Amino acid sequence: MSNPPQGDAGLPEDAPLAAVRRGALVESVHRGRLAVCDPHGNVLDAAGDPDAYVYARSSAKPFQALPLVLSGAADAFGLTETELAVACASHNAEEPHLAAVRSLLEKAGLTEDALQSGAHPPLYAPEAAKLARGGEEPRPIHGNCSGKHAGMLAVCAHEGYTTGGYRNPGHPLQRRILALLCEVCGLREDEVLVAGDNCGVPAFALPLRSLATGFARISSGENLSDELARAALRIRDAMRAHPFLVAGTGRLDTELMDATDLLVKGGAEGVLAVGSPDGWGMALKVSDGGGRAVRPAALAALAARGVEMPPGDDSAVCGLHGEVVGEVGSLL
């Protein structure tokens, strides 16, 4: 396994993942990396360098939600699967998402005012337009990470941790999350790089193969302690039972979990992590962060593993008059 990059992180070895074709030419190419691993960390398939570091971004949310179960907070507050699912979400801020976040906070004795997730318009364009028409400014609850922050605050309320600084890397909750991420992904703490995520909590960088290994473990329970496996599978089952709450309308995470038995969680800058109950995990990183490359690359990689594809196809590139002028396709 590679050591954490020091100083200049350099450019990792990558491979062509997806291309935009227009007429007879390949117009643009997205490069990146892919790793498929079993729960023991063995690489089953790869493109590019599987040992290169990647910020997991929101793909880490299932790991970040583990203390909600392990601390006993989920049981103490009577949290439902919907509330556990939204704690792992990068949601669209559609009404079911907001309702689940509010319910989670209320059960923990908290209000929206406690959220420190930052505000941005809803990811779902109709909801953003509705908010604007009503003359409302986006609030932290509309941010796609508000469920994660609500879950973190619930742990703090249960454990007696201070809530004012729950985002800080040195806070007991964030130290606990880092230790769990390392345990699930098979790393030491000094092998994880910690920076700031956009919503204000720590962002973790780890080798791509370690992220794939972690998803192999949390989706199958294999190679984890009994207590951690139970918590991981409870998180998995909540996400699988309520895929809409994990993302929302038109989102790949939701569509894939609706159509397959997989655990799926996307992250910013072209990251996608997938876990199978059959005991393998996949992690994908598009090097330029281009989101349009994630779907074709991921679907091709999953098809190679015998996963039946969800219905629908948004590979077409359309012009301003509605005509198809090209397509985005996989190079895997």
HELIX and SHEET records of a PDB file:
HELIX    1   1 ARG A   57  ALA A   60  5                                   4    
HELIX    2   2 LYS A   61  GLN A   64  1                                   4    
HELIX    3   3 LEU A   66  LEU A   70  1                                   5    
HELIX    4   4 ALA A   73  ALA A   76  1                                   4    
HELIX    5   5 GLU A   81  VAL A   86  1                                   6    
HELIX    6   6 GLU A   95  LYS A  107  1                                  13    
HELIX    7   7 GLU A  112  ALA A  114  5                                   3    
HELIX    8   8 ALA A  125  ARG A  133  1                                   9    
HELIX    9   9 PRO A  140  HIS A  142  5                                   3    
HELIX   10  10 SER A  146  GLU A  159  1                                  14    
HELIX   11  11 PRO A  172  CYS A  185  1                                  14    
HELIX   12  12 GLU A  189  GLU A  191  5                                   3    
HELIX   13  13 LEU A  208  SER A  220  1                                  13    
HELIX   14  14 ASP A  226  ALA A  241  1                                  16    
HELIX   15  15 PRO A  243  VAL A  246  1                                   4    
HELIX   16  16 LEU A  252  ALA A  259  1                                   8    
HELIX   17  17 GLY A  291  ALA A  293  5                                   3    
HELIX   18  18 VAL A  294  ALA A  304  1                                  11    
SHEET    1   A 5 VAL A  43  ALA A  47  0                                        
SHEET    2   A 5 LEU A  25  CYS A  37 -1                                        
SHEET    3   A 5 ALA A  15  ARG A  22 -1                                        
SHEET    4   A 5 VAL A 324  SER A 330 -1                                        
SHEET    5   A 5 ALA A 316  CYS A 318 -1                                        
SHEET    1   B 5 VAL A  43  ALA A  47  0                                        
SHEET    2   B 5 LEU A  25  CYS A  37 -1                                        
SHEET    3   B 5 TRP A 280  VAL A 286 -1                                        
SHEET    4   B 5 VAL A 271  SER A 276 -1                                        
SHEET    5   B 5 LEU A 263  GLY A 267 -1                                        
SHEET    1   C 3 TYR A  53  TYR A  55  0                                        
SHEET    2   C 3 PRO A 202  PRO A 207 -1                                        
SHEET    3   C 3 LEU A 193  GLY A 196 -1                                        
END                                                                             
